[in-house]
Amino acid sequence: MRQGWPVGRLSFMPSTVIRRFVHVPETRELMIEFVTGRRYVYSDVPSEEAEAFRSAFAKGTHFNRRIRNRYACRELEPAVEERG
């Protein structure tokens, strides 16, 4: 996967933990950017789980209970605009 955000259903939301995320159904990858600016890709995330995340009222709570530590992940490099 490229380091940037894929074309897809990018979601921004008012959250104290998560800035934005996008799920790529073809690769089953869920990219999440936290308000700290750190970005991660979670692997093998089913579309149903991504939709449940999208629909959750409390994104941070849902992430901690249903995604974090359940799916393999890797951290992405900071975005070009963040590196200066």
N, C-alpha and C positions, 0 to 999 in steps of 0.2 A: 504494500500500500504506500502511496505517496505520503509525504510529510504534511501536505495541506489537507484541507477539508474536501471530501468528495462531493460531487454534485449529488444532491439527494434532498431529503426532507430535513433540512437543518432546523433545529428547534432552539430558540432562545426562550428563556423563561425567567420570571422573577424568583430567584432562589438565593439563599444565603450561602449555598455550597457549590451549585452547578451553574456555570454560565451558559453552556450550550452543548448540544449533542446531536449526532446523526447516526442512523443505522443504515447499513448497506446490506439489503437482503441477499443479494447475489453472493456475497462473501461472508455473510453472517457476522460482520464486524460492527461493533458499537464504539464510536469515538466520542469521548466525553472530555470537555474542557471545564476545569474547575475555576472558581473565582480567583484562585491564586495564580492562574495562568498555566498551571501544569495540565498536560494533555495525555490521555491514555487511550489505547485501543484494546477493547475486550473482544476476545475471539469466541467464535461458535455460539453467538447469542441468537436464539431463535427470534423470528419476527414477532411472535406472540409476547415474548418477554419485553422486547423493545416497545411494543404498543402499550403494554401495561405500565412501563416506565413513563412513556409519553403522557398517559392518562392519569398518572398518580398525582394527587394533590400535593404531597410533600415529596419532592424529587430526591432530596438528600436521604430521607428515611427509607424510601423505596430502594435507592441505590445501596445503602448499607445493609438492608435486609435481604435483597433478592439478587444483587449483581456482584458487589464487592466480595471477594474471596470465593466466588462460585464459578467464575469464568477466568481463564488465563488472560493475562494482560501484559502489555508492554508500554513503557512511557515513550512518547514522541519527543523529538527535539523541539525546542521553542520555535514558534513561528518566526519567519524572517522579520516581520514588523516588530516583534518583541526583542529580537537580538540587537537591533539598532544598526 
